[in-house]
Amino acid sequence: MANVTFAGTVPAQAAAGETVTIIVTLPGGTTATLTTTTNAVGAYSITETFTVAGSYSAVASVAADTEYAAATSPPVTFSITLTNRTVTLNVTLS
């Protein structure tokens, strides 16, 4: 299990409260849609927990408005690996 934080900015064009949609492609090809909003300087952040090990990719986008065209970020890829665990064994002779 891994907590993944997605963060970025929509520079000067964004007003506070603008919706940012993040599409995450999970291992196996299914997708998860996350939404968050920008703050007063156009920054955004959202954290999601993923429980499947493997390769992921994500893109962020904002919709068009009366002044600006829609925009999509380049894709970002990341991997989640399984957490190592240990096993102990005790032997007692009698």
C-alpha positions, -999 to 999 in steps of 0.1 A, spaced: 0 0 0 13 34 -9 1 70 -4 8 89 -36 5 127 -37 -2 144 -70 7 181 -70 13 209 -96 3 243 -107 -19 259 -133 2 291 -136 -13 326 -137 -43 315 -158 -60 298 -129 -83 314 -104 -87 300 -69 -111 271 -69 -105 259 -105 -111 221 -109 -81 200 -118 -89 164 -129 -62 137 -126 -66 105 -145 -45 76 -131 -40 45 -152 -36 16 -128 -17 -17 -135 -40 -38 -157 -53 -7 -176 -82 5 -155 -84 41 -145 -91 62 -114 -103 98 -117 -93 122 -90 -104 158 -87 -91 187 -67 -91 225 -69 -65 252 -72 -56 276 -45 -51 314 -48 -18 310 -67 -30 281 -90 -14 253 -70 -32 220 -63 -25 188 -44 -43 156 -37 -32 123 -20 -46 89 -29 -38 55 -15 -31 27 -39 -29 -10 -29 -17 -27 -61 20 -31 -69 30 -22 -105 33 6 -130 10 36 -130 7 67 -152 -11 99 -145 -21 131 -163 -37 163 -150 -60 185 -169 -81 216 -166 -112 224 -187 -115 254 -211 -131 285 -198 -141 318 -215 -105 330 -216 -83 299 -219 -83 267 -238 -83 233 -220 -48 220 -210 -34 186 -202 -1 179 -185 24 155 -200 20 119 -186 40 110 -155 48 74 -147 56 59 -113 58 24 -98 46 9 -66 66 -20 -53 56 -46 -27 69 -40 8 95 -64 20 86 -86 50 105 -110 72 98 -144 86 114 -157 117 118 -193 128 127 -205 162 139 -241 168 139 -256 203 156 -289 211 142 -310 240 
